[in-house]
Amino acid sequence: MASAAARDERSFLARHGGVGLMAALVLLVLAASVVSMGTGAVPLPPERVVRVLWLAATGAPDAISAGDRLVVIGIRLPRTLLGLMVGGALAVSGALMQGLFRNPLADPGLAGVSSGAALAAALVIVLGQPIVTFAAAALSSWTGAAPALQGGGTPFALLPLAAFGGGLLVTLLLYALSTRNGETRIATLLLAGVAIGALTGAVTGLLSYISDDRQLRDLTFWSLGSLGGATWDRVVTVAPAILPVFLAVPFLARGLNALALGEAEAFHLGFAVQRIKRATLFLVSVAVGAAVATSGVIGFVGLVVPHLLRLLHGADHRTLLPASALLGGALLVGADSLARTVVAPAELPIGILTAVLGAPFFLWLLLARGRDLSA
Amino acid sequence: MSALEARGVHLAAGGRSLVEAVDLSVAAGEMVVVAGPNGAGKSTLLRLLAGEARPTRGHVLYGGADIADLPPWRLALVRAVLPQSAHVAFPFRVHEVVQLGIDGVGRKLPRAARADIMTGALEAGDVLHLRDRLYQTLSGGERQRVQFARVLGQLRAGMRTADAASAPILLLDEPVSSLDLKHQSALLRAAHRLSREGVAVLAILHDLNLAAAFGDRLVVLNRGRVAARGTPVEVLTDALLHTVFEVPFRVGAVPPAPVPFVLPFEDAPPAEKAAMSHRQPSRAD
């Protein structure tokens, strides 16, 4: 039948379009990474960055000058990798949360991860010193050994861990609050999230109120977000949290597609809806927890990236989720290059940049294409 | 053995019973219409039959097997549900929405078979010409037809996949509420044809004329209980209209002139329906 053949061809083209989009996004990620690694106090042309990476990857690091090796491999590559992971985690989490809430305005912070992480971070920054000192003293009196952490040491090593734990804890609390008889009510989750967010925000506010000048400055910088602390150590710590999320996410795509029809309809189609909700919340809390723990709160990536991709290639989560990971990573790495250059030699907190660029863009999307985005 | 059976199902919520002691069965090849006033428990009963809600007492069985013991994907293989609401979050295209119905249940089918089902479903819903439109840009009636195509896609995919342990079941919750006359008739005729292919069809309808025209049997619910059941001729009486629906309507009586009235001319008894099916029914105009 001629009509059937025409339809087959069209669906092939549709799939081809998805492959094209992915290829374009991979190129974008590579381009953004190379530009980012060439940007900074010692500018490097792209071909030199690529040559250094190539030599390092092919096991001939001796052919690279010590300076290039330090700058590209030692300093900028971990920062770029961290940016890709954090940006990807935020964007994927945004897409997941929007799918779960069936609302294009949902963002990764909605399930309390960000607010919980922020509270835990504030606790560490403001009260960490006395707690650590106290704990060390208690421990030494208990074991009779010398305290491991001496007075001058800052508790900053604890910060990512605390932020990660805080985020997970608040998400768990929200999940428990909104689950009755084995069914999580999404509307309750949203409202409880708002309430818990206000509560943790108040406590975080109280902590900044009692903080001294240095702590206040640390808090502010943390809450604005930055990739500044990127080291290989940090990359190695974050990767085991974020990369498995990227691998797991495609398995949720069909379920989230079905969920767009409604919870009952997804069940009618044969999906175990509660399992999808639980998995989504868990993956988001791990990914966002890890992202926030290393880089502070970075807004708008999780909101804007999935939107943009839905306009480009439709709402199918099978494409949307991996594409979000790629575009989110590329955007954050690009924004980070900008953050390092606009006020060089100082560095602009990246959260400011993503908001300054993201908010007007989002507004434009809403005004220009809003009819296509919402029902 | 009935394809779909409810045995003494109760559902209570918030200290109120919504469905009480309902027994009901639909055989393969049969179309049963559930009618009743607002709040009678029709949609709640449908949710119980779909497996979406668990009865507080009683059992729902598909092909003799209690559905409480079956996982969602097994239910989806033999049972499709057309919902009342037709909201889709996010800008999906029409063929993507229909695909959702086919893909989950029919993921093991070859591509060609799925494409076949897709075309058939789009045609049955009369939405083939809309296949690349964004769902959000459609009218209410068009959306309902797309949903019908999706449900049909799931049913067909299930019929080709299932190990045929149980007859396919189609549940329709007010399927014609936002359709024009032509599409009301077309959708219900499609559902009726499915029942003749061996599907157990259960539809909630408000229009008693349509219920009488298409239902092999009617079940009338009132306040969560079965108020009447049987063939349309047995069930639709002046007394029922008074007591259950609380309207002064009369069955089979022409209203006094000069009020014009329009009725579907599909009211042949079930036995004659098959014989009539190749003829185009004339309009009652």
Interface residues (C-beta under 8 A of the other chain):
Chain A: S3 A4 R7 D8 S11 Q98 G99 R102 N103 P104 R254 N257 A258 A260 L261 G262 A264 E265 F267 H268 L269 G270 F271 A272 V273 R310 G314 A315 D316 R371 D372 L373 S374 A375
Chain B: R47 A50 G51 E52 P71 P72 W73 R74 L75 A76 L77 R79 A80 V81 P83 S85 H87 V88 A89 F90 P91 F92 R93 H95 E96 V97 L100 G101 D103 G104 V105 R111 A115 D116 M118 T119 R131 L134 Q136 R150 Q154
